[in-house]
Amino acid sequence: MEDLKNVSFSPLPDTTYVRPFRFNYTQNGQSKSWDLLEVHDSVAIIIFNVERKKLVFVKQFRPAVYFNSLEPEDRDVDVVDTDKYPAALGVTLELCAGIVDKDKPLVEIAREEVLEECGYHVKLSDLELVNSYRSGVGVQGSKQTLYYCEVNDDMKQSAGGGVDDEIIDLVEMSISQVEKMLFSPSAESIRSPPSCLYGLMWFLHTKAPKYRKSFERHCEECKATTADDDDE
């Protein structure tokens, strides 16, 4: 994933994924314009492995994040110095997600993404609708629909990692690790999109207490057993 070479930039040709255009309008009697991008809507899925009490993330290289990690004076060069700017600058931690580019219900697309990226086979009934919201409101305003699902090791059918030329690694984090990431101030920015952070906050508020209490109850039982053994 971090074997990065030959980084350069070129004009955007016609593509089915992004369409740049100028939006012209009159607001309160004043003529205005705004540069926009038309992109696909998307789905994202919060995945929690209930056996290991771990959230499942995808890690991948994002060119947009990498580009915006370059100093302004290094954005106009013919070839980027990847020793100065290693690929790690563009590697993000995200929820499982994918664009809506098929004529299928959103929940079916979400199920496909869980299998393709993370290797878990889930039923449509396993996917709980969390919410939908607008992303990139400054230039695109596309809609992302967020789901939640719980998985176990028996549902794992493949290694995941995406399809075609995708390069995706899976990362598992405990509830405490996620809390530390979210709530520990750091000079380094979190390389995760706001939708991921929102999903994690939703999980911590609505789902984590159940599993945290279960874990704490188990620990208290362990302590009680140990104490009884010591008394003997």
Contacts in CASP RR format, 6 or more apart in sequence:
PFRMAT RR
TARGET T0000
AUTHOR 0000-0000-0000
METHOD contacts of the structure
MODEL  1
MEDLKNVSFSPLPDTTYVRPFRFNYTQNGQSKSWDLLEVHDSVAIIIFNV
ERKKLVFVKQFRPAVYFNSLEPEDRDVDVVDTDKYPAALGVTLELCAGIV
DKDKPLVEIAREEVLEECGYHVKLSDLELVNSYRSGVGVQGSKQTLYYCE
VNDDMKQSAGGGVDDEIIDLVEMSISQVEKMLFSPSAESIRSPPSCLYGL
MWFLHTKAPKYRKSFERHCEECKATTADDDDE
1 59 0 8 1.000
1 60 0 8 1.000
1 61 0 8 1.000
1 87 0 8 1.000
1 91 0 8 1.000
1 167 0 8 1.000
1 169 0 8 1.000
2 61 0 8 1.000
2 86 0 8 1.000
2 87 0 8 1.000
2 88 0 8 1.000
2 91 0 8 1.000
3 87 0 8 1.000
4 61 0 8 1.000
4 82 0 8 1.000
4 86 0 8 1.000
4 87 0 8 1.000
5 82 0 8 1.000
6 79 0 8 1.000
7 66 0 8 1.000
7 79 0 8 1.000
7 80 0 8 1.000
7 82 0 8 1.000
7 85 0 8 1.000
8 78 0 8 1.000
8 79 0 8 1.000
8 80 0 8 1.000
9 67 0 8 1.000
9 75 0 8 1.000
12 18 0 8 1.000
12 20 0 8 1.000
17 39 0 8 1.000
17 40 0 8 1.000
17 99 0 8 1.000
18 37 0 8 1.000
18 38 0 8 1.000
18 39 0 8 1.000
19 37 0 8 1.000
19 38 0 8 1.000
19 39 0 8 1.000
20 35 0 8 1.000
20 36 0 8 1.000
20 37 0 8 1.000
20 38 0 8 1.000
21 35 0 8 1.000
21 36 0 8 1.000
21 38 0 8 1.000
22 33 0 8 1.000
22 34 0 8 1.000
22 35 0 8 1.000
22 36 0 8 1.000
23 33 0 8 1.000
23 34 0 8 1.000
23 35 0 8 1.000
23 36 0 8 1.000
24 31 0 8 1.000
24 32 0 8 1.000
24 33 0 8 1.000
25 31 0 8 1.000
25 32 0 8 1.000
25 33 0 8 1.000
25 34 0 8 1.000
26 32 0 8 1.000
35 139 0 8 1.000
36 139 0 8 1.000
36 140 0 8 1.000
37 139 0 8 1.000
37 140 0 8 1.000
38 140 0 8 1.000
39 99 0 8 1.000
39 140 0 8 1.000
39 142 0 8 1.000
40 99 0 8 1.000
40 100 0 8 1.000
40 101 0 8 1.000
40 142 0 8 1.000
41 99 0 8 1.000
41 100 0 8 1.000
41 142 0 8 1.000
41 143 0 8 1.000
41 144 0 8 1.000
41 145 0 8 1.000
42 97 0 8 1.000
42 98 0 8 1.000
42 99 0 8 1.000
42 100 0 8 1.000
42 135 0 8 1.000
42 142 0 8 1.000
42 143 0 8 1.000
42 144 0 8 1.000
42 145 0 8 1.000
43 97 0 8 1.000
43 98 0 8 1.000
43 100 0 8 1.000
43 106 0 8 1.000
43 109 0 8 1.000
43 110 0 8 1.000
43 113 0 8 1.000
43 144 0 8 1.000
43 145 0 8 1.000
43 146 0 8 1.000
43 147 0 8 1.000
44 94 0 8 1.000
44 95 0 8 1.000
44 96 0 8 1.000
44 97 0 8 1.000
44 98 0 8 1.000
44 144 0 8 1.000
44 145 0 8 1.000
44 146 0 8 1.000
44 147 0 8 1.000
44 195 0 8 1.000
44 196 0 8 1.000
44 199 0 8 1.000
45 95 0 8 1.000
45 96 0 8 1.000
45 97 0 8 1.000
45 110 0 8 1.000
45 113 0 8 1.000
45 114 0 8 1.000
45 127 0 8 1.000
45 146 0 8 1.000
45 147 0 8 1.000
45 148 0 8 1.000
45 149 0 8 1.000
46 55 0 8 1.000
46 95 0 8 1.000
46 130 0 8 1.000
46 146 0 8 1.000
46 147 0 8 1.000
46 148 0 8 1.000
46 149 0 8 1.000
46 199 0 8 1.000
46 200 0 8 1.000
46 202 0 8 1.000
46 203 0 8 1.000
47 55 0 8 1.000
47 56 0 8 1.000
47 95 0 8 1.000
47 96 0 8 1.000
47 114 0 8 1.000
47 118 0 8 1.000
47 120 0 8 1.000
47 149 0 8 1.000
47 150 0 8 1.000
47 151 0 8 1.000
48 54 0 8 1.000
48 55 0 8 1.000
48 56 0 8 1.000
48 148 0 8 1.000
48 149 0 8 1.000
48 150 0 8 1.000
48 151 0 8 1.000
48 203 0 8 1.000
48 207 0 8 1.000
48 211 0 8 1.000
49 55 0 8 1.000
49 56 0 8 1.000
49 150 0 8 1.000
49 151 0 8 1.000
49 152 0 8 1.000
49 153 0 8 1.000
49 172 0 8 1.000
50 150 0 8 1.000
50 151 0 8 1.000
50 152 0 8 1.000
50 211 0 8 1.000
51 152 0 8 1.000
51 153 0 8 1.000
52 153 0 8 1.000
52 172 0 8 1.000
53 174 0 8 1.000
53 175 0 8 1.000
53 211 0 8 1.000
53 215 0 8 1.000
54 172 0 8 1.000
54 173 0 8 1.000
54 174 0 8 1.000
55 172 0 8 1.000
55 173 0 8 1.000
55 174 0 8 1.000
55 175 0 8 1.000
55 178 0 8 1.000
55 200 0 8 1.000
55 203 0 8 1.000
56 96 0 8 1.000
56 118 0 8 1.000
56 120 0 8 1.000
56 151 0 8 1.000
56 170 0 8 1.000
56 171 0 8 1.000
56 172 0 8 1.000
57 93 0 8 1.000
57 94 0 8 1.000
57 95 0 8 1.000
57 96 0 8 1.000
57 170 0 8 1.000
57 171 0 8 1.000
57 172 0 8 1.000
57 173 0 8 1.000
57 196 0 8 1.000
58 93 0 8 1.000
58 94 0 8 1.000
58 95 0 8 1.000
58 96 0 8 1.000
58 97 0 8 1.000
58 117 0 8 1.000
58 118 0 8 1.000
58 161 0 8 1.000
58 168 0 8 1.000
58 169 0 8 1.000
58 170 0 8 1.000
58 171 0 8 1.000
59 91 0 8 1.000
59 92 0 8 1.000
59 93 0 8 1.000
59 94 0 8 1.000
59 168 0 8 1.000
59 169 0 8 1.000
59 170 0 8 1.000
59 171 0 8 1.000
60 91 0 8 1.000
60 92 0 8 1.000
60 94 0 8 1.000
60 166 0 8 1.000
60 167 0 8 1.000
60 168 0 8 1.000
60 169 0 8 1.000
61 87 0 8 1.000
61 90 0 8 1.000
61 91 0 8 1.000
61 92 0 8 1.000
61 167 0 8 1.000
62 90 0 8 1.000
62 91 0 8 1.000
62 92 0 8 1.000
63 90 0 8 1.000
65 89 0 8 1.000
65 90 0 8 1.000
65 91 0 8 1.000
65 92 0 8 1.000
65 191 0 8 1.000
66 85 0 8 1.000
66 87 0 8 1.000
66 89 0 8 1.000
66 90 0 8 1.000
67 75 0 8 1.000
69 85 0 8 1.000
69 89 0 8 1.000
69 90 0 8 1.000
70 80 0 8 1.000
70 85 0 8 1.000
74 80 0 8 1.000
74 81 0 8 1.000
74 84 0 8 1.000
74 85 0 8 1.000
90 191 0 8 1.000
91 191 0 8 1.000
92 191 0 8 1.000
92 192 0 8 1.000
92 193 0 8 1.000
93 171 0 8 1.000
93 190 0 8 1.000
93 191 0 8 1.000
93 192 0 8 1.000
93 196 0 8 1.000
94 192 0 8 1.000
94 193 0 8 1.000
94 196 0 8 1.000
95 146 0 8 1.000
95 195 0 8 1.000
95 196 0 8 1.000
95 199 0 8 1.000
96 113 0 8 1.000
96 114 0 8 1.000
96 117 0 8 1.000
96 118 0 8 1.000
97 113 0 8 1.000
97 117 0 8 1.000
97 144 0 8 1.000
97 195 0 8 1.000
98 109 0 8 1.000
98 113 0 8 1.000
100 106 0 8 1.000
100 109 0 8 1.000
102 109 0 8 1.000
106 145 0 8 1.000
107 124 0 8 1.000
107 127 0 8 1.000
107 129 0 8 1.000
107 147 0 8 1.000
108 124 0 8 1.000
110 127 0 8 1.000
110 145 0 8 1.000
110 147 0 8 1.000
111 122 0 8 1.000
111 123 0 8 1.000
111 124 0 8 1.000
111 127 0 8 1.000
114 120 0 8 1.000
114 121 0 8 1.000
114 122 0 8 1.000
114 149 0 8 1.000
114 151 0 8 1.000
115 121 0 8 1.000
115 122 0 8 1.000
115 157 0 8 1.000
115 158 0 8 1.000
115 160 0 8 1.000
116 160 0 8 1.000
116 161 0 8 1.000
116 162 0 8 1.000
116 163 0 8 1.000
117 160 0 8 1.000
117 161 0 8 1.000
117 162 0 8 1.000
117 166 0 8 1.000
117 168 0 8 1.000
117 170 0 8 1.000
118 160 0 8 1.000
118 161 0 8 1.000
118 170 0 8 1.000
119 156 0 8 1.000
119 157 0 8 1.000
119 158 0 8 1.000
119 159 0 8 1.000
119 160 0 8 1.000
119 161 0 8 1.000
120 149 0 8 1.000
120 151 0 8 1.000
120 155 0 8 1.000
120 156 0 8 1.000
120 157 0 8 1.000
121 155 0 8 1.000
121 157 0 8 1.000
122 149 0 8 1.000
122 151 0 8 1.000
122 155 0 8 1.000
126 149 0 8 1.000
126 150 0 8 1.000
126 151 0 8 1.000
127 147 0 8 1.000
127 148 0 8 1.000
127 149 0 8 1.000
128 147 0 8 1.000
128 148 0 8 1.000
128 149 0 8 1.000
129 145 0 8 1.000
129 146 0 8 1.000
129 147 0 8 1.000
130 146 0 8 1.000
130 147 0 8 1.000
130 148 0 8 1.000
130 199 0 8 1.000
130 202 0 8 1.000
131 145 0 8 1.000
131 146 0 8 1.000
131 202 0 8 1.000
132 143 0 8 1.000
132 144 0 8 1.000
132 145 0 8 1.000
132 146 0 8 1.000
133 143 0 8 1.000
133 144 0 8 1.000
133 146 0 8 1.000
133 195 0 8 1.000
133 198 0 8 1.000
134 141 0 8 1.000
134 142 0 8 1.000
134 143 0 8 1.000
134 144 0 8 1.000
135 141 0 8 1.000
135 142 0 8 1.000
135 143 0 8 1.000
135 144 0 8 1.000
135 193 0 8 1.000
135 194 0 8 1.000
135 195 0 8 1.000
136 142 0 8 1.000
144 195 0 8 1.000
146 195 0 8 1.000
146 198 0 8 1.000
146 199 0 8 1.000
146 202 0 8 1.000
148 202 0 8 1.000
148 203 0 8 1.000
148 207 0 8 1.000
159 170 0 8 1.000
160 168 0 8 1.000
160 170 0 8 1.000
161 167 0 8 1.000
161 168 0 8 1.000
161 169 0 8 1.000
161 170 0 8 1.000
162 168 0 8 1.000
173 181 0 8 1.000
175 204 0 8 1.000
175 208 0 8 1.000
175 211 0 8 1.000
175 212 0 8 1.000
178 200 0 8 1.000
178 203 0 8 1.000
178 204 0 8 1.000
179 204 0 8 1.000
181 190 0 8 1.000
182 190 0 8 1.000
182 197 0 8 1.000
182 200 0 8 1.000
182 201 0 8 1.000
182 204 0 8 1.000
190 197 0 8 1.000
END
